[in-house]
């Protein structure tokens, strides 16, 4: 499965996903998120998610997500899952 398939499968199963995201400086940041859906903004496809550590909602550019790993941690959705 590719990164988008892993993220959408995790979201539909109400499982968190660990993602590695490349920053503008080329560093990799790791987040564990609840994935809620994708949306288009201009030319970018974004992942709408909740960072489970900081409880911050994020819109992450899918092209900057380098890897994704489904966890076994379930979450109760705060928004409709749209995958």
C-alpha positions as CSV (number, residue, x, y, z in Angstrom):
1,X,0.0,0.0,0.0
2,X,1.2,3.5,-0.7
3,X,1.1,6.3,1.9
4,X,-2.3,7.6,1.0
5,X,-3.9,4.1,1.1
6,X,-2.4,3.5,4.5
7,X,-3.7,6.8,5.9
8,X,-7.2,6.4,4.4
9,X,-7.5,2.7,5.6
10,X,-6.4,3.7,9.1
11,X,-9.0,6.6,9.1
12,X,-11.8,4.3,8.0
13,X,-10.9,1.8,10.7
14,X,-10.6,4.5,13.4
15,X,-7.0,3.7,14.0
16,X,-4.3,6.3,14.5
17,X,-1.4,6.5,12.0
18,X,2.2,7.5,12.5
19,X,3.5,9.7,9.7
20,X,6.9,11.1,8.8
21,X,6.6,14.6,7.3
22,X,9.4,16.5,5.5
23,X,9.7,20.1,6.8
24,X,10.6,23.1,4.6
25,X,14.2,22.7,6.0
26,X,14.3,19.1,4.8
27,X,14.1,17.6,8.3
28,X,11.6,14.8,9.1
29,X,9.0,15.2,11.8
30,X,7.0,12.3,13.2
31,X,3.4,12.7,14.2
32,X,0.8,10.3,15.4
33,X,-2.5,11.5,14.0
34,X,-6.2,10.7,13.7
35,X,-6.8,11.0,10.0
36,X,-10.2,12.5,8.9
37,X,-9.9,13.2,5.2
38,X,-8.2,14.8,2.2
39,X,-9.0,18.1,0.6
40,X,-7.7,20.1,-2.4
41,X,-6.3,23.6,-1.8
42,X,-5.0,25.1,-4.9
43,X,-2.5,22.7,-6.4
44,X,-1.9,20.9,-3.1
45,X,-3.7,17.9,-1.7
46,X,-4.0,18.1,2.1
47,X,-4.6,15.7,4.9
48,X,-6.9,17.0,7.6
49,X,-5.9,15.3,10.9
50,X,-5.5,15.7,14.6
51,X,-2.1,15.4,16.2
52,X,-2.8,13.1,19.2
53,X,0.1,14.4,21.2
54,X,-0.5,18.2,20.9
55,X,-4.3,18.0,20.1
56,X,-3.7,20.4,17.2
57,X,-5.6,20.1,14.0
58,X,-3.3,20.0,11.0
59,X,-3.7,20.3,7.2
60,X,-0.6,18.5,6.0
61,X,0.5,18.5,2.3
62,X,0.3,14.8,1.3
63,X,3.3,15.2,-1.1
64,X,5.5,15.9,2.0
65,X,4.5,12.8,3.9
66,X,7.3,10.3,3.4
67,X,6.0,7.3,5.3
68,X,2.9,6.1,7.1
69,X,2.3,3.3,9.6
70,X,-1.0,2.2,10.9
71,X,-1.1,1.7,14.7
72,X,-3.3,-0.5,16.8
73,X,-4.7,2.5,18.8
74,X,-8.3,3.2,18.1
75,X,-9.9,6.7,18.4
76,X,-13.4,8.0,18.6
77,X,-13.9,10.3,15.7
78,X,-14.5,14.0,16.5
79,X,-15.5,14.7,12.8
80,X,-16.9,12.5,10.0
81,X,-14.3,10.4,8.4
82,X,-14.1,11.4,4.7
83,X,-12.0,8.9,2.7
